[in-house]
Amino acid sequence: MFVDSHCHLNFPELREQLPAIRQAMAEAHVDRALCICTTLEEFGEVHALALAHDNFWATVGVHPDTEGLREPAAADLVQRARLPRVVAVGETGLDYYGMEERKGGRSIADLGWQRERFRTHIRAAREVGKPLVIHTRSAAADTLAILREEGEDGAGNRAGGVFHCFTESADVARAALDLGYYISFSGILTFRNAQDLRDIAAFVPLDRLLIETDSPYLAPVPYRGKVNSPAYVPYVAQQLAQVRQLPVEDIAAATSRNFEQLFLRQEEAA
């Protein structure tokens, strides 16, 4: 019934609890999940989850905030993206949040390596014809500009993809939709101070919506502050249903169809 389109089940908080997590997912009617890769070093673990369980799939990518580990070449991403049950490239994008505290006082100009890494992912995704999973934080203008510069303008031979865990403005949402991208909402949608985000969720077309947990992070109300799990994605769907004045079953059906259309059509055609 429900699909978690973005989770990190190989992270330490969840890895050792996988049997219990899968049981909780079944009880919550969460029948599928996309396991997200954030470094080349962890790809083997993420891919193994997808190979071991017929309701899990995997991505390949290096998170924009990752430093000091293996830098991906396009060939690294392409080779892994062509493996069975790998359905997307990412998570990738740009993250300029907390320049002083988190990035040692560097300027945005100093983060050229992030922008080049993002371009590498876009080019790899276009080569293999699989969608991008995009992370953007305090960097929306550059994220959108680079997508356009790389040909992701909503027309022609593009990768497409999703802006995951969306927290940007309404203008950014409209720009992403204009480029042909999907928008995914996480447990943040349930937070008391997230009315602006709920307003955005109200106007995103139903055929462009996805839901996710980003677990183990960002647990929705009533579990806020605890370790998140794919079993909690129905709370995101319930909030969306309330915002859009629809039955939750309609949200579940639409987001599941969207997941299949974005991530699984290439696999089914293979």
C-alpha positions as CSV (number, residue, x, y, z in Angstrom):
1,M,0.0,0.0,0.0
2,F,2.7,2.5,1.0
3,V,6.2,3.0,-0.4
4,D,9.2,4.6,1.4
5,S,11.0,6.2,-1.4
6,H,14.1,7.2,0.6
7,C,15.7,5.4,3.6
8,H,19.1,4.4,4.9
9,L,18.7,0.9,6.2
10,N,22.4,0.1,6.1
11,F,23.1,2.9,8.7
12,P,24.1,1.6,12.2
13,E,20.9,2.7,13.9
14,L,18.9,0.3,11.6
15,R,21.2,-2.3,10.2
16,E,21.1,-4.7,13.2
17,Q,17.3,-4.3,13.5
18,L,16.4,-5.3,9.9
19,P,14.2,-8.3,10.7
20,A,12.1,-6.2,13.2
21,I,12.0,-3.3,10.8
22,R,10.7,-5.5,8.0
23,Q,8.1,-7.0,10.3
24,A,7.0,-3.5,11.4
25,M,6.8,-2.5,7.7
26,A,4.5,-5.4,6.9
27,E,2.3,-4.5,9.9
28,A,2.1,-0.9,8.7
29,H,1.3,-1.9,5.1
30,V,4.6,-0.5,3.8
31,D,5.4,-2.9,1.1
32,R,8.4,-1.4,-0.7
33,A,11.4,0.8,0.1
34,L,14.3,2.4,-1.8
35,C,17.6,2.1,0.0
36,I,19.8,5.1,-0.6
37,C,23.6,5.1,-1.1
38,T,25.7,8.0,0.2
39,T,29.2,6.8,-0.5
40,L,30.9,4.4,-2.9
41,E,32.3,2.6,0.2
42,E,28.9,1.7,1.4
43,F,27.4,0.8,-2.0
44,G,28.0,-2.9,-1.5
45,E,26.0,-2.9,1.7
46,V,23.1,-1.0,0.1
47,H,23.1,-3.1,-3.0
48,A,23.1,-6.3,-0.9
49,L,19.9,-5.2,0.8
50,A,18.2,-4.9,-2.6
51,L,19.5,-8.2,-3.8
52,A,18.4,-10.0,-0.6
53,H,14.8,-8.7,-0.4
54,D,12.4,-8.5,-3.4
55,N,10.7,-5.4,-2.0
56,F,13.9,-3.3,-1.7
57,W,15.8,-1.4,-4.4
58,A,19.0,0.5,-4.3
59,T,20.7,3.7,-5.6
60,V,24.3,4.6,-6.2
61,G,25.8,8.0,-5.3
62,V,27.9,10.1,-3.1
63,H,26.2,12.6,-0.8
64,P,27.2,16.2,-1.4
65,D,28.3,16.6,2.2
66,T,30.7,13.7,2.0
67,E,34.5,14.5,2.2
68,G,37.6,12.5,2.7
69,L,36.3,9.3,1.0
70,R,36.4,8.1,-2.6
71,E,35.5,10.7,-5.2
72,P,33.2,9.2,-7.9
73,A,34.0,9.3,-11.5
74,A,31.2,9.0,-14.0
75,A,32.4,5.5,-14.9
76,D,32.1,4.4,-11.2
77,L,28.5,5.5,-11.0
78,V,27.6,4.1,-14.5
79,Q,29.0,0.7,-13.8
80,R,27.1,0.3,-10.5
81,A,23.9,1.9,-11.8
82,R,23.7,-0.9,-14.4
83,L,23.7,-3.6,-11.8
84,P,20.4,-5.5,-11.0
85,R,18.0,-3.7,-8.7
86,V,19.9,-0.4,-8.8
87,V,17.2,2.1,-10.0
88,A,18.6,5.6,-9.5
89,V,21.7,7.7,-9.2
90,G,22.1,9.6,-5.9
91,E,21.7,10.9,-3.4
92,T,23.5,13.8,-5.0
93,G,23.1,17.6,-5.2
94,L,24.4,20.5,-3.2
95,D,24.5,21.3,0.5
96,Y,25.6,24.8,1.6
97,Y,24.0,24.7,5.0
98,G,26.0,25.9,8.0
99,M,29.0,27.3,6.1
100,E,30.7,28.6,9.3
101,E,30.0,25.7,11.7
102,R,29.9,22.7,9.4
103,K,32.4,23.6,6.7
104,G,35.1,25.4,8.6
105,G,34.3,28.9,7.5
106,R,34.7,28.2,3.8
107,S,32.7,30.2,1.3
108,I,30.3,28.9,-1.3
109,A,33.0,29.6,-3.9
110,D,35.2,27.1,-2.0
111,L,32.7,24.3,-2.7
112,G,33.3,24.0,-6.4
113,W,34.0,20.3,-5.7
114,Q,30.4,19.8,-4.7
115,R,29.2,21.4,-7.9
116,E,31.5,19.3,-10.0
117,R,30.5,16.1,-8.2
118,F,26.8,17.0,-8.9
119,R,27.5,17.4,-12.6
120,T,29.3,14.0,-12.6
121,H,26.1,12.4,-11.2
122,I,23.9,14.1,-13.7
123,R,26.0,13.0,-16.6
124,A,26.1,9.4,-15.3
125,A,22.3,9.3,-14.8
126,R,21.8,10.6,-18.3
127,E,24.2,7.9,-19.7
128,V,22.3,5.1,-18.0
129,G,18.8,6.6,-18.4
130,K,18.0,6.4,-14.7
131,P,16.6,9.1,-12.4
132,L,18.5,11.3,-10.0
133,V,17.8,11.5,-6.2
134,I,18.6,15.1,-5.4
135,H,19.5,16.5,-2.0
136,T,19.5,20.3,-1.9
137,R,20.0,22.4,1.3
138,S,20.5,26.1,1.3
139,A,21.6,25.8,-2.3
140,A,18.5,25.7,-4.4
141,A,19.5,28.4,-6.9
142,D,22.7,26.6,-7.8
143,T,21.0,23.2,-7.8
144,L,18.4,24.4,-10.3
145,A,21.0,26.2,-12.4
146,I,23.3,23.2,-12.7
147,L,20.4,20.9,-13.7
148,R,19.5,23.3,-16.5
149,E,23.1,23.7,-17.6
150,E,23.4,20.0,-17.8
151,G,20.3,19.7,-20.0
152,E,17.8,18.8,-17.3
153,D,15.3,21.2,-18.6
154,G,12.2,19.0,-18.7
155,A,12.6,18.2,-22.4
156,G,14.5,15.8,-24.6
157,N,16.8,13.0,-23.4
158,R,16.9,13.8,-19.7
159,A,17.4,11.8,-16.5
160,G,14.6,13.3,-14.4
161,G,14.3,12.4,-10.8
162,V,13.1,13.6,-7.4
163,F,13.9,16.4,-5.0
164,H,14.0,14.3,-1.9
165,C,13.0,15.5,1.7
166,F,11.8,18.8,0.2
167,T,12.1,21.8,2.5
168,E,12.6,24.6,0.0
169,S,10.3,27.5,-1.0
170,A,7.2,27.4,-3.2
171,D,9.1,29.0,-6.0
172,V,11.7,26.2,-5.9
173,A,9.0,23.6,-5.9
174,R,7.5,25.2,-9.0
175,A,10.9,25.4,-10.7
176,A,11.5,21.7,-9.9
177,L,8.1,20.7,-11.3
178,D,8.8,22.8,-14.4
179,L,11.9,20.7,-15.0
180,G,9.8,17.6,-14.8
181,Y,11.0,16.5,-11.4
182,Y,9.0,14.8,-8.6
183,I,8.9,16.2,-5.1
184,S,9.1,14.0,-2.0
185,F,8.0,14.9,1.5
186,S,9.3,13.4,4.7
187,G,8.3,13.4,8.3
188,I,9.1,17.2,8.5
189,L,5.7,17.6,6.9
190,T,4.1,16.6,10.2
191,F,6.1,19.1,12.4
192,R,4.1,21.8,14.0
193,N,6.3,24.6,12.5
194,A,6.1,23.2,9.0
195,Q,2.9,25.0,7.8
196,D,4.7,26.6,4.8
197,L,5.8,23.1,3.7
198,R,2.2,21.9,4.1
199,D,1.1,24.7,1.9
200,I,3.5,23.6,-0.8
201,A,2.4,20.0,-0.5
202,A,-1.2,21.2,-1.2
203,F,-0.3,22.4,-4.7
204,V,2.2,19.8,-6.0
205,P,0.3,17.8,-8.6
206,L,-0.8,14.4,-7.3
207,D,1.1,12.6,-10.1
208,R,4.4,14.2,-8.9
209,L,4.3,13.4,-5.2
210,L,6.4,10.9,-3.3
211,I,6.6,10.1,0.4
212,E,9.7,9.0,2.4
213,T,11.2,8.7,5.8
214,D,14.9,9.5,5.2
215,S,15.2,7.1,8.2
216,P,16.9,6.8,10.6
217,Y,16.4,10.6,10.6
218,L,13.4,13.0,10.8
219,A,10.9,10.7,12.4
220,P,7.3,12.1,12.0
221,V,5.0,13.1,14.8
222,P,4.2,11.2,17.0
223,Y,7.7,9.7,17.0
224,R,9.7,13.0,16.5
225,G,13.1,12.8,18.1
226,K,13.2,9.0,18.0
227,V,14.9,6.7,15.5
228,N,12.9,6.8,12.3
229,S,11.9,3.7,10.3
230,P,10.1,2.9,7.0
231,A,7.2,1.7,9.0
232,Y,6.5,5.3,9.9
233,V,6.0,6.5,6.3
234,P,2.1,6.2,6.6
235,Y,2.2,9.2,9.0
236,V,3.6,11.3,6.2
237,A,0.9,10.0,3.9
238,Q,-1.8,10.8,6.5
239,Q,-0.5,14.4,6.8
240,L,-0.6,14.7,3.0
241,A,-4.1,13.3,2.9
242,Q,-5.2,15.9,5.5
243,V,-3.6,18.7,3.6
244,R,-5.1,17.7,0.3
245,Q,-8.5,16.7,1.8
246,L,-8.2,13.2,0.3
247,P,-8.5,9.7,1.7
248,V,-5.2,8.3,2.8
249,E,-5.8,5.4,0.5
250,D,-5.7,7.8,-2.5
251,I,-2.3,9.2,-1.3
252,A,-1.0,5.7,-0.9
253,A,-2.1,4.7,-4.4
254,A,-0.8,7.8,-6.1
255,T,2.6,7.8,-4.4
256,S,3.0,4.1,-5.2
257,R,2.1,4.7,-8.8
258,N,4.6,7.6,-9.0
259,F,7.3,5.4,-7.4
260,E,6.8,2.8,-10.0
261,Q,6.7,5.3,-12.9
262,L,9.9,7.1,-11.8
263,F,12.1,4.2,-10.5
264,L,10.8,0.9,-11.8
265,R,9.8,1.4,-15.4
266,Q,13.4,0.8,-16.6
267,E,13.7,-2.3,-14.5
268,E,10.4,-3.7,-15.8
269,A,11.4,-3.0,-19.4
270,A,14.8,-4.8,-19.0
